[in-house]
Amino acid sequence: MCGIVGYIGNQQAAPILLDGLAKLEYRGYDSAGIAVRNGNNDTEVVRSTGTLQVLVNKTNAGLAVSGTCGIGHTRWATHGEPSEENAHPHSSDDSNVIGVHNGIIENYQELREKLLNKGYQFYSQTDTEVVVKLIDYYYKKYQIGPIDALAKTMVRVRGSYALAVMFRDCPGEIYVARKESPMIIGVKESETFVASDVPAILNYCRNVYYIDNLEMACLSAGSVVFYNLNGDVIEKELTEIKWDSEAAEKSGYEHFMIKEIHEQPKAVKDTLNSVLHDNKLDFSATGLTDEMIKGTGRIHIVACGSAYHAGVVGQYAIESLARIPVRVELASEFRYRNPILSKDELVIIISQSGETADSLAALREAKNQGIRTLGIVNVVGSSIAREAEHVFYTMAGPEIAVATTKAYSAQLIACYTLALHLAAVKNTITSEELTSALKELESLPDKIAKIIDDKERLQWFAAKQANVKDVFFIGRGIDYAISMEGSLKLKEISYIHSEAYAAGELKHGSISLIENGTLVIGLLTQPDLYEKMLSNLVEVKSRGGYLMGVTGYGNYNIEDTAHFTVYVPQTNPLFMASLAVIPLQLLGYYVSIARGLDVDKPRNLAKSVTVE
């Protein structure tokens, strides 16, 4: 949510800021702005509402704003409506301090009243203007330096934030501070960059620092100094970003989402190969030992959105293969139910970004109770990756579209391989069964590619569904987990009301929603549940439902019931989610295209939810 970019160096800052903000559009925003300081120490602030292109036009692609030091921001409204007044950057009354901010300041109203009493005036409804003016207040009252002013502010505010500010008295510097909200700092020769996420600076810099919670930094051209909350200098190590910069580009595809759908075979293969060496699973990189696994009594999988759906599939796989009880929980609810955890349990946090606020809070709750934690994340150096005791990195590469596809598929592979590894250590699977399962996993990339190559039929079908009002996805077992993901994909990018139901629950109320012509998508990939699912589809059809079926090759008798059927290759039933989800991703994409919508940036949504 929101995006920050900053630059200090020997180039004009504005074009770099605008380019970086464009790379962060996937995070979600409703307004944007930049502040650039020129050689005369004058700062020009330009803000706009709407798309980033409005700001680009307003600044002549940045050429109309001169200066080699600046900060930029894309805002996703929290406090105050989308408007130029509420857009960042914000400034103190005399423009002594100018800053941008991601996150939420919970006690901003109290602080606002304090500053009003001290003579400050406010032009916006944002919490950001409050924190910028609070920094200015401490800076002037105590006649202290920027770092000390930031430290006093950090102690005073409650909430989450990533701050980047410029002081008029320090023309060649940008100061940053962080709590909860992500922030990275890149250094390259005589240039320094700051951003909310890697893609913003990937074209310029590959060596980055990750600033931790309650830390600050002073950025100058080609260097950075880090401080703790006491103002003491601290040392940090550089991390090299391995991602290919082209991975964050569309590469000829119309949208990032369809590009990332096509990248799933590679994401699956790379994630599998990260733990499969010489036909054997190797989890040594995670730090999980056989002794730890043998002593694990229960597993909690905690996640949000699509990662939660991957966790539900993981529950089926782990319980079936390793016979370890698993509970899958929404991260946003985990803390608030005061969870009962035991010392022999393992909490698995799944998050593409590694910065999801609720998931991070759940991780910290588990750690506070002394429970072992494993993060399944896609971003090296992210908060969850740094704070979890053990980390399994998925190898999906940068995912730009808001609606996840390849990261979800990589998370599935992480869950499958973890389940097999747990089973091998627990001796609940034979060596022959393990070899067979690994062979099936190795076959998935080619099978996924085959489904994608046959997408024209789905495109034709999707175009006919562009005006539907309600869609229901039904399934049993793992198929129910796939249904949840398919339903989410459709609703989040097409804005069509969609729900997923466990098919066995239809008669307990939800079948009353079926009307003549209602689109119902049934998942039938589990052999043991195939006949029961077929009966459910017959029940729906008898009430006027229009049926689409997704099943494995060979189940051709479904065509007597379903109006439209998509077939996927057969594999181990536990792994069918990796195949059956592909048609549902394509369906959501093509329905959205048929409705003329912005697939990559659906309304009201952000790629990474970094605030509660």
C-alpha positions as CSV (number, residue, x, y, z in Angstrom):
1,M,0.0,0.0,0.0
2,C,1.4,3.4,-1.0
3,G,4.8,3.7,-2.5
4,I,7.9,5.7,-1.6
5,V,10.9,6.5,-3.8
6,G,13.8,8.8,-3.1
7,Y,17.0,9.7,-4.9
8,I,20.3,11.6,-4.3
9,G,23.1,11.7,-6.8
10,N,24.4,13.4,-9.9
11,Q,21.4,12.9,-12.2
12,Q,18.1,14.9,-12.3
13,A,16.0,13.3,-9.6
14,A,12.5,13.9,-11.0
15,P,12.6,11.4,-14.0
16,I,14.1,8.8,-11.7
17,L,11.4,9.4,-9.1
18,L,8.6,9.1,-11.6
19,D,10.1,5.9,-13.1
20,G,10.4,4.4,-9.7
21,L,6.8,5.4,-8.8
22,A,5.6,3.8,-12.1
23,K,7.3,0.5,-10.9
24,L,5.3,0.7,-7.7
25,E,1.9,1.3,-9.2
26,Y,0.9,-2.3,-8.4
27,R,0.9,-1.4,-4.7
28,G,-2.3,0.6,-5.3
29,Y,-2.7,4.4,-5.2
30,D,-5.1,7.2,-5.9
31,S,-2.8,10.2,-6.0
32,A,0.9,11.0,-6.4
33,G,3.5,13.6,-5.9
34,I,7.2,14.5,-5.9
35,A,9.4,17.0,-4.1
36,V,12.8,17.9,-5.6
37,R,15.5,20.2,-4.2
38,N,17.6,22.3,-6.7
39,G,21.0,23.8,-6.4
40,N,19.7,26.9,-4.7
41,N,18.2,24.8,-1.9
42,D,14.7,25.6,-3.1
43,T,12.3,22.7,-3.1
44,E,9.5,22.3,-5.7
45,V,6.6,20.1,-4.7
46,V,4.2,18.8,-7.4
47,R,1.1,16.7,-6.6
48,S,-1.8,15.3,-8.5
49,T,-4.8,13.0,-8.2
50,G,-5.6,10.1,-10.5
51,T,-3.1,8.0,-12.4
52,L,0.6,8.6,-12.3
53,Q,0.4,9.8,-15.9
54,V,-1.3,13.0,-14.6
55,L,1.8,13.8,-12.6
56,V,4.1,12.8,-15.5
57,N,2.2,15.3,-17.7
58,K,2.2,17.9,-15.1
59,T,6.0,17.8,-14.8
60,N,6.8,17.2,-18.4
61,A,8.0,13.7,-17.5
62,G,10.1,15.3,-14.7
63,L,12.0,17.6,-17.1
64,A,10.2,20.7,-15.7
65,V,11.4,20.0,-12.2
66,S,15.2,20.4,-11.7
67,G,17.4,19.1,-8.9
68,T,19.4,16.1,-7.9
69,C,17.8,15.3,-4.6
70,G,14.2,14.4,-4.2
71,I,11.4,12.1,-2.8
72,G,8.2,10.8,-4.4
73,H,5.1,9.0,-3.3
74,T,2.0,7.2,-4.6
75,R,-0.8,7.5,-2.0
76,W,-3.5,4.9,-1.2
77,A,-6.0,6.9,0.9
78,T,-6.5,6.1,4.5
79,H,-7.0,9.5,6.3
80,G,-8.7,11.9,4.0
81,E,-10.2,11.6,0.5
82,P,-8.1,11.4,-2.6
83,S,-7.2,15.0,-3.4
84,E,-4.2,17.2,-4.2
85,E,-4.3,18.6,-0.7
86,N,-4.1,15.1,0.8
87,A,-1.5,13.9,-1.7
88,H,2.1,13.6,-0.6
89,P,4.7,15.0,-0.1
90,H,3.6,17.1,2.9
91,S,5.5,20.0,4.5
92,S,5.8,21.9,7.7
93,D,4.3,25.4,7.8
94,D,7.5,27.1,6.6
95,S,8.6,24.1,4.4
96,N,11.5,23.5,6.7
97,V,10.6,19.7,6.7
98,I,9.1,18.0,3.7
99,G,8.2,14.3,3.8
100,V,6.4,11.3,2.5
101,H,5.0,8.5,4.6
102,N,3.6,5.0,4.3
103,G,1.5,3.5,7.1
104,I,-1.0,4.7,9.6
105,I,-0.3,7.0,12.6
106,E,-2.9,5.8,15.2
107,N,-2.7,8.8,17.6
108,Y,-2.6,11.5,14.9
109,Q,-5.6,13.3,16.2
110,E,-4.0,13.8,19.6
111,L,-0.8,15.0,18.0
112,R,-2.7,17.3,15.7
113,E,-4.4,19.0,18.7
114,K,-1.0,19.4,20.4
115,L,0.5,21.0,17.3
116,L,-2.5,23.3,16.8
117,N,-2.0,24.5,20.3
118,K,1.7,25.2,19.4
119,G,0.6,27.4,16.5
120,Y,0.8,25.0,13.6
121,Q,-1.9,25.1,10.9
122,F,-3.1,22.2,8.7
123,Y,-4.2,22.1,5.1
124,S,-5.0,18.4,4.8
125,Q,-6.8,15.6,6.6
126,T,-3.8,13.3,6.6
127,D,-1.9,11.7,9.4
128,T,1.2,12.3,7.3
129,E,1.1,16.1,7.6
130,V,0.8,15.7,11.3
131,V,4.0,13.6,11.6
132,V,5.9,15.9,9.3
133,K,5.0,18.9,11.4
134,L,5.8,17.0,14.6
135,I,9.3,16.3,13.3
136,D,9.6,20.1,12.6
137,Y,8.4,20.9,16.1
138,Y,11.0,18.8,17.8
139,Y,13.7,19.9,15.5
140,K,13.1,23.6,16.3
141,K,12.1,23.3,20.0
142,Y,15.2,21.4,21.1
143,Q,17.5,22.8,18.4
144,I,18.7,19.3,17.6
145,G,19.7,17.5,14.4
146,P,17.5,15.5,12.0
147,I,18.2,12.1,13.5
148,D,17.4,13.3,17.1
149,A,14.2,15.0,15.8
150,L,13.2,11.8,14.1
151,A,14.0,9.7,17.2
152,K,11.8,11.9,19.4
153,T,9.0,11.7,16.8
154,M,9.2,7.9,16.6
155,V,8.9,7.6,20.4
156,R,5.9,9.9,20.4
157,V,3.8,8.4,17.6
158,R,1.9,5.1,17.6
159,G,1.3,3.1,14.5
160,S,3.2,2.0,11.5
161,Y,5.3,4.1,9.2
162,A,8.1,4.3,6.6
163,L,9.2,7.9,6.5
164,A,11.4,9.8,4.0
165,V,12.0,13.5,4.8
166,M,14.2,16.3,3.7
167,F,15.4,19.2,5.9
168,R,16.1,22.6,4.4
169,D,19.2,22.9,6.6
170,C,20.6,19.6,5.1
171,P,20.3,20.2,1.4
172,G,22.3,17.1,0.2
173,E,20.6,14.5,2.5
174,I,17.4,12.5,2.9
175,Y,16.5,11.1,6.3
176,V,14.4,7.9,6.7
177,A,12.8,6.0,9.5
178,R,10.9,2.8,9.7
179,K,8.4,0.9,11.9
180,E,6.5,-2.0,10.3
181,S,6.2,-0.6,6.8
182,P,8.8,-1.9,4.4
183,M,11.7,0.2,3.1
184,I,15.0,-0.6,1.2
185,I,18.0,1.6,0.5
186,G,20.2,1.1,-2.5
187,V,23.7,2.5,-2.9
188,K,25.7,2.7,-6.2
189,E,28.9,4.7,-6.5
190,S,27.8,8.4,-6.2
191,E,24.1,7.6,-6.0
192,T,21.7,6.5,-3.3
193,F,18.1,5.3,-3.6
194,V,15.3,4.6,-1.2
195,A,12.1,2.8,-2.0
196,S,9.2,0.8,-0.6
197,D,10.0,-2.2,-2.8
198,V,12.7,-3.7,-5.0
199,P,11.2,-3.0,-8.5
200,A,11.3,0.7,-8.0
201,I,15.2,0.7,-8.1
202,L,15.9,-2.5,-9.9
203,N,16.9,-0.6,-13.1
204,Y,19.4,1.5,-11.2
205,C,20.9,-0.4,-8.3
206,R,21.2,-4.0,-7.2
207,N,23.0,-3.6,-3.8
208,V,20.5,-2.8,-1.1
209,Y,20.3,-2.4,2.7
210,Y,17.2,-3.5,4.6
211,I,16.4,-1.0,7.3
212,D,14.8,-2.7,10.4
213,N,12.1,-1.7,12.8
214,L,12.7,1.4,14.9
215,E,15.8,2.3,12.8
216,M,16.8,5.5,11.0
217,A,19.3,6.5,8.3
218,C,20.9,9.5,6.8
219,L,21.2,9.2,3.0
220,S,23.7,11.2,1.0
221,A,25.1,10.7,-2.5
222,G,26.7,7.3,-2.6
223,S,26.6,6.6,1.1
224,V,24.2,5.9,4.0
225,V,24.6,5.9,7.8
226,F,22.2,3.9,10.0
227,Y,21.1,4.7,13.5
228,N,19.2,3.0,16.3
229,L,16.5,4.8,18.3
230,N,19.2,6.0,20.8
231,G,21.0,7.8,17.9
232,D,23.9,5.3,17.9
233,V,25.5,4.4,14.6
234,I,24.9,0.8,13.6
235,E,26.4,-1.4,10.9
236,K,24.5,-3.2,8.2
237,E,25.4,-5.6,5.4
238,L,24.6,-5.1,1.8
239,T,22.4,-7.6,0.0
240,E,22.6,-8.2,-3.7
241,I,19.3,-8.4,-5.6
242,K,19.3,-11.4,-7.9
243,W,16.1,-10.6,-9.8
244,D,16.4,-9.9,-13.5
245,S,15.3,-6.4,-14.2
246,E,13.3,-7.6,-17.2
247,A,11.2,-9.7,-14.9
248,A,9.6,-6.5,-13.7
249,E,8.6,-5.5,-17.3
250,K,5.7,-6.6,-19.4
251,S,8.0,-8.0,-22.1
252,G,5.4,-7.7,-24.9
253,Y,2.4,-9.0,-22.9
254,E,-0.6,-6.7,-22.7
255,H,-0.8,-7.0,-18.9
256,F,1.5,-8.2,-16.1
257,M,-1.1,-10.7,-15.0
258,I,-1.1,-12.7,-18.2
259,K,2.7,-12.5,-18.3
260,E,2.9,-13.9,-14.8
261,I,0.4,-16.6,-15.7
262,H,2.7,-17.7,-18.4
263,E,5.7,-17.5,-16.0
264,Q,4.2,-20.1,-13.7
265,P,6.0,-23.2,-15.2
266,K,9.3,-21.5,-14.5
267,A,8.2,-20.3,-11.0
268,V,7.1,-23.9,-10.1
269,K,10.3,-25.4,-11.5
270,D,12.6,-23.0,-9.9
271,T,10.9,-23.3,-6.5
272,L,11.0,-27.1,-6.7
273,N,14.7,-27.1,-7.7
274,S,15.6,-24.9,-4.8
275,V,14.9,-27.9,-2.5
276,L,15.2,-30.9,-4.8
277,H,18.8,-31.9,-5.5
278,D,19.8,-35.3,-7.1
279,N,16.2,-36.5,-6.7
280,K,16.3,-35.9,-2.9
281,L,14.7,-33.2,-0.9
282,D,17.1,-30.9,0.9
283,F,15.7,-28.5,3.5
284,S,19.0,-27.6,5.1
285,A,18.8,-24.0,3.8
286,T,15.7,-23.5,6.0
287,G,17.5,-24.5,9.1
288,L,14.8,-27.1,10.0
289,T,16.5,-30.2,11.3
290,D,15.1,-33.7,11.4
291,E,15.1,-33.5,15.2
292,M,12.9,-30.4,15.1
293,I,10.5,-32.1,12.7
294,K,10.3,-35.3,14.8
295,G,9.4,-33.2,17.8
296,T,6.7,-31.2,16.1
297,G,3.3,-32.0,17.5
298,R,1.0,-29.6,15.5
299,I,1.4,-27.1,12.8
300,H,-0.4,-23.7,12.4
301,I,-0.4,-22.2,8.9
302,V,-1.2,-18.5,9.0
303,A,-1.7,-16.3,6.0
304,C,-4.0,-13.9,4.2
305,G,-5.9,-14.0,0.8
306,S,-4.4,-16.3,-1.8
307,A,-1.6,-17.3,0.6
308,Y,-4.3,-18.6,3.0
309,H,-5.8,-20.6,0.1
310,A,-2.4,-22.1,-0.5
311,G,-2.2,-22.9,3.2
312,V,-5.5,-24.8,3.0
313,V,-4.0,-27.0,0.2
314,G,-0.9,-27.4,2.4
315,Q,-3.1,-28.6,5.3
316,Y,-4.5,-31.4,3.1
317,A,-1.0,-32.4,1.9
318,I,0.7,-32.3,5.3
319,E,-2.1,-34.1,7.1
320,S,-2.4,-36.7,4.4
321,L,1.3,-37.4,3.9
322,A,2.9,-36.6,7.3
323,R,0.0,-37.3,9.5
324,I,0.7,-34.1,11.5
325,P,-2.4,-32.2,12.6
326,V,-2.6,-28.8,10.9
327,R,-4.8,-25.7,11.6
328,V,-5.0,-23.0,8.9
329,E,-5.8,-19.6,10.2
330,L,-6.4,-16.1,8.8
331,A,-3.6,-13.9,9.9
332,S,-6.0,-11.0,10.6
333,E,-7.8,-13.2,13.2
334,F,-4.9,-15.1,14.7
335,R,-3.8,-12.6,17.3
336,Y,-7.3,-11.6,18.4
337,R,-8.5,-15.0,19.4
338,N,-5.7,-15.3,21.9
339,P,-4.3,-18.5,20.4
340,I,-3.4,-21.5,22.5
341,L,0.0,-22.6,21.4
342,S,2.4,-25.3,22.7
343,K,6.1,-25.3,22.7
344,D,6.3,-28.3,20.4
345,E,4.2,-26.6,17.6
346,L,5.4,-25.0,14.4
347,V,3.8,-21.8,13.0
348,I,4.2,-21.4,9.3
349,I,3.6,-17.8,7.9
350,I,3.0,-17.6,4.1
351,S,3.4,-14.2,2.4
352,Q,4.5,-13.3,-1.1
353,S,5.9,-9.9,-0.1
354,G,7.1,-10.9,3.4
355,E,5.6,-7.6,4.6
356,T,1.9,-8.4,5.0
357,A,1.0,-6.5,8.2
358,D,-1.4,-9.1,9.7
359,S,0.9,-12.0,8.9
360,L,3.9,-10.2,10.4
361,A,1.9,-9.5,13.5
362,A,0.9,-13.2,13.7
363,L,4.6,-14.2,13.4
364,R,5.5,-11.9,16.3
365,E,2.7,-13.3,18.4
366,A,4.0,-16.8,17.9
367,K,7.6,-15.7,18.7
368,N,6.4,-13.9,21.8
369,Q,4.9,-17.3,23.0
370,G,8.2,-19.0,22.3
371,I,6.9,-21.0,19.3
372,R,9.1,-22.0,16.4
373,T,8.3,-20.2,13.2
374,L,8.9,-20.8,9.4
375,G,8.3,-18.1,6.8
376,I,7.4,-19.1,3.3
377,V,8.1,-15.8,1.4
378,N,9.1,-14.7,-2.1
379,V,11.2,-11.6,-1.2
380,V,14.7,-12.0,0.1
381,G,15.4,-9.7,3.1
382,S,11.7,-9.0,3.8
383,S,10.5,-8.5,7.3
384,I,9.0,-12.0,7.7
385,A,12.2,-13.5,6.2
386,R,14.4,-11.6,8.7
387,E,12.2,-12.3,11.7
388,A,11.2,-15.9,11.2
389,E,13.6,-18.5,12.7
390,H,13.4,-20.5,9.5
391,V,12.7,-19.4,5.9
392,F,11.7,-21.2,2.7
393,Y,12.1,-18.8,-0.2
394,T,9.8,-19.3,-3.2
395,M,11.4,-18.6,-6.5
396,A,8.6,-16.7,-8.3
397,G,10.6,-13.6,-9.0
398,P,9.0,-10.2,-8.9
399,E,5.2,-10.3,-9.1
400,I,3.7,-7.0,-10.2
401,A,0.0,-7.7,-10.9
402,V,-2.2,-7.2,-7.8
403,A,-3.9,-10.5,-8.4
404,T,-1.3,-13.2,-7.5
405,T,-0.8,-16.1,-9.9
406,K,2.8,-17.3,-10.1
407,A,3.5,-16.5,-6.4
408,Y,0.5,-18.6,-5.4
409,S,1.7,-21.5,-7.6
410,A,5.2,-21.3,-6.0
411,Q,3.6,-21.3,-2.5
412,L,1.8,-24.5,-3.5
413,I,5.1,-26.2,-4.4
414,A,6.6,-25.0,-1.1
415,C,3.7,-26.7,0.7
416,Y,3.9,-29.9,-1.3
417,T,7.6,-30.3,-0.8
418,L,7.4,-29.4,2.9
419,A,4.7,-32.0,3.3
420,L,6.8,-34.7,1.6
421,H,9.9,-33.7,3.6
422,L,7.9,-33.9,6.9
423,A,6.5,-37.3,5.8
424,A,10.0,-38.6,5.0
425,V,11.4,-37.6,8.4
426,K,8.3,-38.9,10.2
427,N,8.5,-42.2,8.3
428,T,4.9,-41.9,7.1
429,I,5.8,-42.4,3.5
430,T,7.8,-45.1,1.8
431,S,10.9,-44.4,-0.4
432,E,9.0,-45.6,-3.4
433,E,6.0,-43.3,-2.7
434,L,8.3,-40.4,-2.2
435,T,10.2,-41.0,-5.4
436,S,6.9,-41.3,-7.3
437,A,5.6,-38.0,-5.7
438,L,8.7,-36.1,-6.6
439,K,8.5,-37.4,-10.1
440,E,4.9,-36.0,-10.3
441,L,6.1,-32.7,-9.0
442,E,8.8,-32.5,-11.7
443,S,6.1,-33.1,-14.3
444,L,4.0,-30.1,-13.2
445,P,5.7,-27.3,-15.1
446,D,5.1,-29.0,-18.5
447,K,1.5,-29.8,-17.5
448,I,0.9,-26.2,-16.5
449,A,2.3,-25.0,-19.8
450,K,0.0,-27.4,-21.7
451,I,-3.1,-25.8,-19.9
452,I,-1.9,-22.3,-20.7
453,D,-1.3,-23.2,-24.3
454,D,-4.9,-24.3,-24.6
455,K,-6.3,-21.0,-23.3
456,E,-8.4,-20.0,-26.4
457,R,-11.4,-22.0,-25.4
458,L,-11.4,-20.4,-22.0
459,Q,-11.1,-16.9,-23.6
460,W,-14.2,-17.7,-25.8
461,F,-16.1,-18.9,-22.8
462,A,-15.1,-16.0,-20.6
463,A,-16.2,-13.4,-23.1
464,K,-19.7,-14.9,-22.9
465,Q,-19.7,-14.5,-19.1
466,A,-18.8,-10.8,-19.0
467,N,-22.3,-9.7,-17.9
468,V,-23.0,-12.3,-15.2
469,K,-24.1,-11.0,-11.8
470,D,-23.2,-13.9,-9.5
471,V,-20.8,-16.8,-9.8
472,F,-20.5,-19.7,-7.4
473,F,-17.5,-22.1,-7.2
474,I,-18.0,-25.4,-5.5
475,G,-15.7,-28.3,-4.6
476,R,-14.9,-30.9,-2.0
477,G,-11.6,-31.4,-0.2
478,I,-8.7,-29.9,-2.1
479,D,-11.2,-28.8,-4.7
480,Y,-12.9,-26.6,-2.2
481,A,-9.5,-24.9,-1.5
482,I,-9.1,-24.4,-5.3
483,S,-12.6,-23.0,-5.5
484,M,-11.8,-20.3,-2.9
485,E,-8.8,-19.2,-4.9
486,G,-10.8,-19.2,-8.2
487,S,-13.5,-17.2,-6.6
488,L,-11.1,-14.6,-5.3
489,K,-9.4,-14.3,-8.7
490,L,-12.7,-13.6,-10.4
491,K,-14.1,-11.1,-7.9
492,E,-11.0,-9.1,-7.3
493,I,-10.3,-8.2,-10.9
494,S,-13.7,-8.4,-12.6
495,Y,-15.8,-6.9,-9.7
496,I,-18.4,-9.7,-10.2
497,H,-19.9,-11.1,-7.0
498,S,-18.4,-14.5,-6.5
499,E,-18.5,-17.0,-3.7
500,A,-16.9,-20.4,-3.0
501,Y,-18.8,-23.1,-1.2
502,A,-17.9,-26.6,0.1
503,A,-20.2,-28.6,-2.2
504,G,-21.5,-30.8,0.6
505,E,-22.9,-27.7,2.2
506,L,-25.1,-26.7,-0.7
507,K,-28.2,-28.3,0.8
508,H,-27.6,-26.4,4.1
509,G,-28.7,-23.1,2.6
510,S,-26.5,-21.9,-0.3
511,I,-28.4,-23.8,-3.0
512,S,-31.3,-21.4,-2.5
513,L,-29.2,-18.8,-4.3
514,I,-29.2,-20.7,-7.6
515,E,-31.5,-19.2,-10.2
516,N,-32.1,-19.9,-13.8
517,G,-28.8,-19.2,-15.6
518,T,-26.6,-18.7,-12.5
519,L,-23.1,-19.6,-13.4
520,V,-21.7,-22.4,-11.2
521,I,-18.2,-23.6,-11.6
522,G,-17.6,-27.1,-10.2
523,L,-14.1,-28.6,-9.4
524,L,-13.9,-32.4,-9.8
525,T,-10.2,-33.3,-9.6
526,Q,-10.3,-35.7,-6.6
527,P,-11.1,-39.3,-7.7
528,D,-12.6,-40.3,-4.3
529,L,-15.0,-37.4,-4.4
530,Y,-15.8,-37.3,-8.2
531,E,-19.2,-39.1,-8.0
532,K,-20.3,-37.0,-5.1
533,M,-19.3,-33.8,-6.9
534,L,-21.1,-35.0,-10.0
535,S,-24.3,-35.4,-8.0
536,N,-23.9,-31.9,-6.6
537,L,-23.7,-30.5,-10.2
538,V,-26.8,-32.4,-11.2
539,E,-28.6,-30.9,-8.2
540,V,-27.5,-27.4,-9.3
541,K,-28.4,-28.0,-12.9
542,S,-31.9,-29.2,-11.9
543,R,-32.4,-25.7,-10.4
544,G,-31.4,-23.9,-13.5
545,G,-27.7,-23.4,-12.9
546,Y,-25.4,-23.0,-15.9
547,L,-22.4,-25.3,-15.3
548,M,-18.7,-25.1,-16.0
549,G,-16.7,-28.1,-14.9
550,V,-13.0,-28.5,-14.3
551,T,-11.7,-32.0,-14.1
552,G,-8.9,-34.3,-15.1
553,Y,-8.5,-36.0,-18.5
554,G,-10.6,-39.2,-18.8
555,N,-13.6,-38.0,-16.8
556,Y,-15.6,-37.4,-19.9
557,N,-19.0,-38.4,-18.5
558,I,-19.1,-35.0,-16.9
559,E,-20.2,-33.6,-20.3
560,D,-23.6,-35.2,-19.8
561,T,-24.1,-32.7,-17.0
562,A,-21.8,-29.6,-17.5
563,H,-22.5,-27.1,-20.2
564,F,-18.8,-26.3,-20.6
565,T,-15.8,-28.4,-19.4
566,V,-12.1,-27.7,-19.0
567,Y,-9.8,-30.7,-18.8
568,V,-6.4,-30.7,-17.1
569,P,-3.7,-33.4,-17.1
570,Q,-3.9,-36.0,-14.4
571,T,-1.4,-36.0,-11.5
572,N,-1.3,-37.1,-7.8
573,P,-4.6,-35.8,-6.4
574,L,-2.8,-33.9,-3.7
575,F,-1.1,-31.9,-6.3
576,M,-4.1,-31.1,-8.5
577,A,-4.4,-27.6,-7.2
578,S,-1.4,-26.6,-9.2
579,L,-3.2,-27.6,-12.4
580,A,-6.9,-26.9,-11.7
581,V,-6.2,-23.3,-10.6
582,I,-4.7,-22.3,-14.0
583,P,-8.1,-22.3,-15.9
584,L,-9.6,-20.3,-13.1
585,Q,-6.8,-17.7,-13.3
586,L,-7.4,-17.5,-17.0
587,L,-11.1,-17.2,-16.6
588,G,-10.8,-14.3,-14.2
589,Y,-8.3,-12.6,-16.5
590,Y,-10.4,-12.9,-19.6
591,V,-13.7,-12.0,-18.0
592,S,-12.0,-8.8,-16.7
593,I,-10.6,-8.1,-20.2
594,A,-14.1,-8.6,-21.7
595,R,-15.4,-6.0,-19.2
596,G,-12.8,-3.5,-20.2
597,L,-11.2,-3.3,-16.7
598,D,-7.7,-2.6,-15.5
599,V,-6.5,-6.1,-14.8
600,D,-3.2,-5.3,-13.1
601,K,-4.6,-2.6,-10.8
602,P,-8.1,-3.4,-9.6
603,R,-9.9,-0.7,-7.7
604,N,-9.5,-0.3,-3.9
605,L,-6.8,-3.1,-3.8
606,A,-3.1,-3.0,-3.1
607,K,-0.5,-5.7,-3.9
608,S,1.0,-5.7,-0.4
609,V,-1.3,-4.9,2.6
610,T,1.2,-3.3,5.0
611,V,-1.3,-1.7,7.3
612,E,-4.1,-3.2,9.3
